[in-house]
Amino acid sequence: MKIYPAILFTAVALARCNPALSANGGDIGVSEAESVLAVNSCMGNIWPGYKIEKPILIYFEDLRRLALISPLNPPEGFFLCSSRGKFPVYCKDGEFSDIRSNFSISYKLNGADVTFYRLASILNVDAGKDLLFHENFHEFQWGKFRSPTAYFTPYSPEPADEAFYRLENKALLSALLSQGRERLERISDFITIREYRRRTINSKNLARENFKERVEGSAEYVGRMAVVLPCVKNRGNSRVFPFIARDSLFLGETFSNGENFYFSGLLQMAILDALRTPWKSRLEAGETIYGIFKEYFPGTGPKLSVLKKKYGYAAVLARATEAGENSARKRSGAEGKAFDGPAVIVTVPAAARGAAGPQSHGEFRVLADGRTFYLSARLEVSEKGGLYLFSENLPMIMGRSKKPVKAGRSEIFPNRYEISAGELSELHLKLNGRTSPLPEKEMTFNAIELQGKGFTLNSTLPGRAWRSGNKLSIEFDNQESK
């Protein structure tokens, strides 16, 4: 608890240095766009060779302004609002309703592939930068990292395992905030706890853990570092650590339920930075961050029974158990019942282009069978593809395809979407521009419009639709996208 004042003071002090927060009127969006452009030009200081190569499109929702950082000619309606950077910034004023997702690695704007993100408030720009550089780093990984980035479905660990994950992270965070001998002791604590836990898990979950720390941990590292003065080559740890610690206090709880490795990977990397070790090139070559980390800190700490008491295992286990029980009740309660009733099932084959499925940055939970449950979700496909799926405050489950969907230079995995529709009789359907009853037999279409309370689907892609009991199924062919 003693670290909070220092963290908040540092955060406020650095916020005052942010040009986006000191600008006035319409210039505030331009200042933030220029800040993003400056950060991107310095990302090589964070990770050698990394830089977002696509034009970047930002929508400032509270300002009702778009900013396009682009070396290309702007689409119609954009005007030059800054030319001080290497690439110009183009702006467009007014509410922008064409893009409904909060983030997309690949979005087609005037036929060009851009990366897009929405800022709800100009007073909270760091979250946008973090997300932008985190997600685009995954594209960099696919071309740079020397091992397959296999997809691992989410899973829910037992409360006892979850408790050990959190104990590891408490030890790591304590090590980050310590110095000298105390830091070494805390690191030894972490290794002892982790070594015990890793002896109890199967090879599949061990591989998943290594993958998550290596791929998601490094992306989290890059995203967090992107908001901590990346243009300063020799960043002092006094500047970096408070930001990581502040966010880690939140991340430790948010990325629980089997996703702790965003957090643990980030902290191990930050600690290795303090040693000026060449861990990045080794990670790219296929090593795991924990293998590298343990090489520099080979010692082990006291007995496990001592460490469990030291880091409050009983209290952590109680919280993890309560969280697991609450999650189980929800799955067997409202969430399960939502999909016992009428639903719309939308399937998008892997031939779709420019798709950006629901991102796991909003309100979502992982169901027991590995599917992801959302209360708000969107699917976007390129302008030419003509597919837009939207569900707001309705239960929605995203299924994963076996093969990734190609989206520009990126790959994503959404394939099947199941949306609780309330009553099918409340849906309004148009096929090929004509109002249509819900088809009892399979019907083909070249265009479809579907409206319901909190639910919209519009598409100019060919496909099939049919009703079976209380389910309406829509499956797209996407032949023209192949």
C-alpha positions in Angstrom: 0.0 0.0 0.0 2.9 2.3 0.6 3.8 2.5 -3.1 0.5 4.2 -4.2 1.5 7.8 -3.4 4.8 7.5 -5.3 3.1 5.9 -8.2 0.3 8.5 -8.4 2.8 11.3 -8.0 4.9 10.0 -10.9 1.9 9.4 -13.1 0.6 12.9 -12.5 4.0 14.4 -13.1 4.5 12.6 -16.4 0.9 13.4 -17.5 1.7 17.0 -17.2 4.5 16.6 -19.7 2.1 15.0 -22.2 1.5 17.5 -25.0 -1.9 16.1 -25.7 -3.0 17.1 -22.2 -1.7 20.6 -22.4 -3.2 21.5 -25.8 -6.4 23.4 -26.3 -9.5 23.0 -28.4 -9.3 21.1 -31.6 -5.5 21.0 -31.5 -5.6 18.4 -28.7 -6.3 15.6 -31.2 -3.5 16.8 -33.4 -1.1 16.9 -30.5 -2.0 13.3 -29.5 -1.6 12.1 -33.1 1.8 13.7 -33.3 2.7 12.1 -30.0 1.8 8.7 -31.4 3.8 9.4 -34.5 6.8 10.4 -32.3 6.5 7.2 -30.2 6.3 5.1 -33.3 9.5 6.6 -34.7 11.3 5.6 -31.4 9.9 2.1 -30.9 13.2 0.6 -32.0 14.5 1.8 -28.6 12.0 -0.5 -27.0 12.4 -3.5 -29.3 15.0 -3.4 -32.1 13.4 -3.4 -35.6 9.8 -2.9 -34.3 7.7 -0.1 -35.8 4.1 0.1 -37.1 4.4 0.4 -40.8 0.7 1.0 -41.6 -1.0 4.3 -41.5 -2.6 4.9 -38.1 -6.2 6.1 -37.7 -7.4 7.5 -34.4 -11.0 8.4 -33.5 -11.3 10.8 -30.6 -14.8 10.1 -29.5 -15.1 13.0 -27.1 -13.7 15.5 -29.6 -15.7 14.0 -32.6 -12.5 14.1 -34.6 -10.5 11.6 -36.7 -6.8 11.8 -37.1 -5.0 9.9 -39.8 -1.2 9.5 -39.6 -0.4 8.5 -43.1 2.3 8.7 -45.8 -0.6 8.1 -48.3 -3.0 10.5 -49.9 -6.0 11.0 -47.5 -9.5 9.9 -48.3 -12.1 12.5 -49.3 -13.2 14.7 -46.4 -9.8 14.7 -44.6 -7.8 17.9 -44.4 -4.1 18.5 -43.6 -3.9 19.4 -39.9 -0.2 19.0 -39.2 2.9 18.4 -41.3 5.5 18.7 -38.5 6.3 15.0 -38.3 8.0 12.7 -40.8 4.5 11.8 -42.0 1.7 14.3 -42.2 -1.5 14.1 -40.0 -4.8 14.5 -41.7 -8.0 15.3 -39.8 -11.7 14.9 -40.3 -14.2 16.6 -37.9 -17.6 15.3 -36.9 -19.0 12.1 -35.5 -17.7 9.0 -37.2 -20.1 6.0 -37.2 -18.5 4.0 -40.0 -16.1 2.2 -37.7 -17.7 0.6 -34.6 -14.9 -1.5 -33.2 -12.7 0.0 -30.5 -9.6 -1.5 -32.2 -8.6 -3.2 -35.4 -5.1 -4.2 -36.6 -6.4 -4.3 -40.1 -9.1 -1.9 -41.4 -9.6 -0.9 -45.0 -9.9 2.8 -45.4 -10.3 4.0 -49.0 -8.8 0.7 -50.1 -5.7 1.1 -48.0 -4.9 -1.2 -45.0 -4.7 0.9 -41.8 -4.6 0.2 -38.1 -7.3 1.8 -36.1 -8.2 2.6 -32.5 -10.8 4.6 -30.7 -10.1 6.9 -27.7 -13.2 7.4 -25.5 -11.5 10.3 -23.7 -8.5 12.4 -24.6 -7.7 12.5 -20.9 -6.8 8.8 -21.0 -4.5 8.4 -24.0 -2.0 6.0 -22.5 -4.5 3.1 -22.7 -4.9 3.7 -26.4 -1.1 3.8 -27.0 -0.6 0.7 -25.0 -3.3 -1.2 -27.0 -2.0 0.1 -30.3 1.6 -1.0 -29.8 0.7 -4.2 -28.0 -1.6 -5.6 -30.7 0.5 -4.5 -33.7 3.6 -6.1 -32.0 1.9 -9.4 -32.7 2.2 -8.8 -36.4 5.9 -8.1 -35.8 6.2 -11.4 -33.9 4.8 -13.5 -36.7 7.6 -12.4 -39.0 10.4 -12.2 -36.5 10.0 -14.8 -33.8 11.6 -18.2 -34.6 8.9 -20.6 -33.4 5.3 -21.3 -34.3 2.9 -19.0 -32.5 0.4 -21.8 -31.9 -3.0 -20.8 -30.7 -3.9 -22.1 -27.3 -7.6 -22.0 -26.2 -8.3 -20.3 -22.9 -8.7 -22.5 -19.8 -9.8 -22.1 -16.2 -7.2 -23.4 -13.6 -8.3 -24.8 -10.3 -8.4 -22.3 -7.4 -5.2 -23.8 -5.9 -3.3 -23.3 -9.1 -4.7 -19.8 -9.6 -3.6 -19.0 -6.0 0.0 -20.1 -6.8 0.0 -17.9 -10.0 -0.9 -14.9 -7.9 1.7 -15.7 -5.3 4.3 -15.8 -8.0 3.2 -12.4 -9.3 3.2 -10.9 -5.8 6.8 -12.1 -5.4 7.7 -10.7 -8.9 6.1 -7.3 -8.2 7.8 -7.1 -4.9 11.1 -7.8 -6.6 10.5 -5.1 -9.2 9.9 -2.6 -6.4 12.9 -3.7 -4.4 16.7 -3.2 -4.8 19.9 -5.0 -4.0 19.7 -8.1 -1.7 16.0 -7.7 -1.1 15.3 -7.9 -4.9 17.4 -11.1 -5.1 15.5 -12.6 -2.2 12.1 -11.8 -3.8 13.3 -13.3 -7.1 14.4 -16.5 -5.3 10.9 -16.6 -3.7 9.3 -16.4 -7.2 11.5 -19.2 -8.6 10.8 -21.5 -5.7 7.0 -21.1 -5.9 7.1 -21.5 -9.7 9.3 -24.5 -9.7 6.9 -26.2 -7.3 3.9 -25.4 -9.3 5.4 -26.4 -12.7 6.1 -29.8 -11.4 2.4 -30.3 -10.9 1.0 -29.3 -14.4 0.9 -31.4 -17.6 3.1 -30.7 -20.6 0.2 -29.1 -22.6 -0.4 -26.4 -20.0 3.3 -25.9 -19.5 3.7 -25.3 -23.2 0.8 -22.9 -23.1 2.4 -21.0 -20.2 5.7 -20.7 -22.0 3.9 -19.5 -25.1 1.8 -16.9 -23.3 4.7 -15.5 -21.4 6.8 -15.3 -24.5 4.2 -13.9 -27.0 1.7 -12.1 -24.8 4.2 -11.1 -22.2 6.5 -9.4 -24.7 3.5 -7.6 -26.4 2.4 -6.4 -23.0 6.0 -5.2 -22.3 6.1 -3.3 -25.6 2.7 -1.7 -25.0 3.6 -0.6 -21.5 7.0 0.7 -22.5 5.4 2.7 -25.4 3.8 5.1 -22.9 7.0 5.6 -20.8 9.1 8.0 -22.9 10.4 5.6 -25.5 12.3 8.3 -27.3 14.7 8.5 -24.3 17.2 5.8 -25.1 18.6 5.4 -21.6 15.4 5.4 -19.7 16.1 5.2 -16.0 14.3 2.5 -14.0 12.9 5.2 -11.7 10.8 6.3 -14.6 9.8 2.9 -16.0 9.1 0.9 -12.8 6.4 3.1 -11.3 4.3 2.9 -14.5 4.7 -0.9 -14.6 3.9 -1.3 -10.9 0.8 0.9 -11.2 -0.6 -1.1 -14.0 0.5 -4.4 -12.6 -1.6 -3.8 -9.5 -4.6 -3.8 -11.8 -3.3 -6.5 -14.2 -2.6 -9.0 -11.4 -6.4 -9.3 -10.8 -7.6 -8.7 -14.4 -5.4 -11.2 -16.1 -6.2 -14.0 -13.7 -8.1 -17.1 -14.6 -5.3 -18.6 -16.5 -4.1 -15.4 -18.1 -1.6 -14.3 -15.5 1.3 -14.7 -17.9 0.7 -11.3 -19.5 1.7 -10.0 -16.1 4.5 -12.4 -15.2 6.2 -12.2 -18.6 6.1 -8.4 -18.4 7.7 -8.3 -14.9 10.4 -10.7 -15.7 11.4 -8.7 -18.8 11.4 -5.4 -16.8 13.6 -6.9 -14.2 16.0 -8.3 -16.8 16.2 -4.7 -18.3 17.7 -3.5 -15.1 20.6 -5.9 -15.7 21.1 -4.7 -19.3 20.9 -8.3 -20.5 20.4 -9.3 -24.2 17.2 -11.2 -23.5 15.2 -9.8 -26.6 17.3 -11.5 -29.2 17.2 -14.8 -27.3 13.4 -14.6 -27.0 13.2 -14.0 -30.8 15.3 -17.1 -31.4 12.9 -19.3 -29.6 13.9 -19.3 -25.9 11.3 -18.8 -23.1 11.5 -15.7 -20.9 11.5 -17.9 -17.8 14.4 -20.0 -19.0 16.4 -16.8 -19.6 15.3 -15.3 -16.3 16.2 -18.3 -14.3 19.6 -18.4 -15.9 20.4 -15.0 -14.4 18.8 -15.8 -11.1 19.4 -19.5 -10.4 18.9 -19.4 -6.6 15.9 -20.7 -4.8 14.3 -19.2 -1.7 13.0 -20.7 1.6 10.7 -23.7 1.9 7.3 -23.4 0.2 5.5 -23.5 3.6 7.4 -20.4 4.6 6.6 -18.6 1.3 2.9 -19.4 1.5 2.7 -17.7 4.8 4.9 -14.8 3.7 2.7 -14.0 0.7 -0.6 -14.7 2.2 -1.5 -17.9 0.4 -4.6 -18.6 2.6 -6.2 -15.3 1.8 -5.3 -15.5 -1.9 -6.7 -19.0 -2.2 -9.9 -17.9 -0.5 -10.3 -15.1 -3.1 -9.5 -17.4 -6.0 -12.0 -20.0 -4.7 -14.7 -17.4 -4.3 -14.0 -16.1 -7.8 -14.2 -19.6 -9.2 -17.5 -20.3 -7.5 -19.0 -17.0 -8.7 -17.9 -17.8 -12.3 -19.4 -21.3 -12.0 -22.7 -19.9 -10.8 -22.8 -17.4 -13.6 -22.1 -20.1 -16.2 -24.9 -22.3 -14.8 -27.2 -19.4 -14.3 -27.9 -16.4 -16.5 -25.3 -17.1 -19.1 -26.3 -20.7 -19.6 -30.0 -19.7 -19.8 -29.3 -17.0 -22.3 -28.3 -19.6 -24.9 -31.0 -22.1 -24.0 -33.4 -19.6 -25.7 -33.6 -18.1 -29.2 -30.3 -17.2 -30.8 -28.7 -16.1 -34.0 -25.7 -18.1 -35.2 -23.3 -16.4 -37.7 -20.5 -18.3 -39.3 -17.7 -16.5 -41.2 -15.4 -18.9 -43.1 -11.6 -18.3 -43.1 -11.8 -16.8 -46.6 -13.1 -13.5 -45.2 -10.8 -10.5 -45.6 -10.2 -7.6 -43.3 -12.1 -9.1 -40.4 -11.5 -8.0 -36.9 -13.4 -10.1 -34.5 -14.3 -9.1 -31.0 -11.2 -8.1 -29.1 -10.7 -9.2 -25.5 -10.3 -5.7 -24.2 -13.9 -5.1 -23.1 -16.3 -7.0 -20.9 -15.8 -10.7 -21.4 -15.5 -13.9 -19.6 -14.1 -17.3 -20.5 -16.6 -20.1 -20.4 -15.8 -23.5 -19.1 -15.6 -25.0 -22.6 -13.0 -22.5 -23.8 -15.4 -20.2 -25.6 -15.5 -16.5 -24.9 -18.6 -14.8 -23.6 -19.2 -11.1 -24.3 -21.8 -8.6 -23.4 -20.7 -6.4 -26.3 -19.0 -7.5 -29.4 -18.4 -6.5 -33.1 -17.2 -8.0 -36.3 -15.8 -5.8 -39.1 -14.8 -6.8 -42.6 -13.3 -4.6 -45.2 -15.4 -2.0 -47.2 -15.4 -4.3 -50.3 -16.3 -7.3 -48.1 -19.3 -5.6 -46.8 -19.9 -7.4 -43.5 -20.8 -5.7 -40.3 -22.0 -7.6 -37.2 -22.8 -5.8 -33.9 -24.2 -6.9 -30.6 -24.6 -4.4 -27.7 -25.4 -5.5 -24.2 -26.6 -8.9 -25.4 -25.0 -12.2 -24.4 -22.6 -13.3 -27.2 -20.3 -16.3 -27.6 -17.4 -16.2 -30.0 -16.2 -19.6 -31.3 -12.8 -20.1 -32.7 -12.0 -21.4 -36.2 -9.4 -24.1 -36.7 -7.7 -21.9 -39.4 -7.0 -18.2 -38.9 -8.8 -15.6 -40.9 -6.5 -13.5 -43.0 -6.8 -9.8 -42.4 -4.2 -7.8 -44.3 -0.8 -9.0 -42.9 -2.4 -10.2 -39.7 -4.2 -13.3 -38.7 -7.3 -13.7 -36.4 -9.3 -16.6 -35.3 -13.0 -15.8 -34.9 -15.3 -17.9 -36.9 -18.6 -18.6 -35.2 -20.7 -16.1 -33.3 -23.8 -17.0 -31.3 -25.9 -14.1 -30.1 -28.9 -14.4 -27.6 -31.7 -12.9 -29.6 -34.5 -12.7 -27.1 -37.4 -13.5 -29.3 -36.9 -14.5 -33.0 -40.2 -12.8 -33.8 -38.7 -9.5 -32.9 -36.1 -9.8 -35.6 -36.5 -7.9 -38.9 -34.9 -9.6 -41.9 -34.2 -8.4 -45.4 -32.7 -10.7 -48.1 -31.4 -9.1 -51.2 -33.1 -5.8 -50.2 -36.5 -7.3 -49.7 -38.3 -7.8 -46.4 -38.4 -11.5 -45.7 -39.8 -13.9 -43.0 -37.3 -16.0 -41.2 -36.6 -18.8 -43.7 -37.8 -22.3 -42.5 -35.7 -23.8 -45.3 -32.3 -22.8 -46.5 -32.2 -19.7 -48.7 -29.3 -18.2 -50.5 -28.6 -14.4 -50.6 -26.2 -11.9 -52.0 -27.1 -9.3 -49.4 -28.6 -9.5 -45.9 -29.9 -7.1 -43.3 -30.9 -8.2 -39.9 -32.1 -5.9 -37.1 -33.1 -6.7 -33.5 -33.0 -5.1 -30.1 -29.3 -4.5 -29.5 -28.4 -6.5 -32.6 -27.5 -5.6 -36.2 -26.1 -7.5 -39.1 -25.5 -6.0 -42.6 -23.6 -7.7 -45.4 -23.2 -7.7 -49.2 -21.4 -11.0 -49.1 -23.1 -14.1 -50.5 -24.4 -16.8 -48.1 -27.2 -19.0 -46.8 -29.8 -18.5 -44.0 -32.2 -21.0 -42.4 -34.2 -21.4 -39.3 -34.2 -24.5 -37.2 -36.4 -24.4 -34.1 -35.4 -21.4 -32.0 -32.1 -20.8 -33.9 -31.5 -18.6 -36.9 -28.3 -19.7 -38.7 -26.5 -17.5 -41.2 -23.4 -18.8 -43.0 -21.3 -16.7 -45.4 -19.6 -18.2 -48.5 -17.2 -15.3 -49.0 -16.4 -16.7 -52.5 -15.5 -13.2 -53.8 -12.9 -12.9 -51.0 -11.0 -16.0 -52.0 
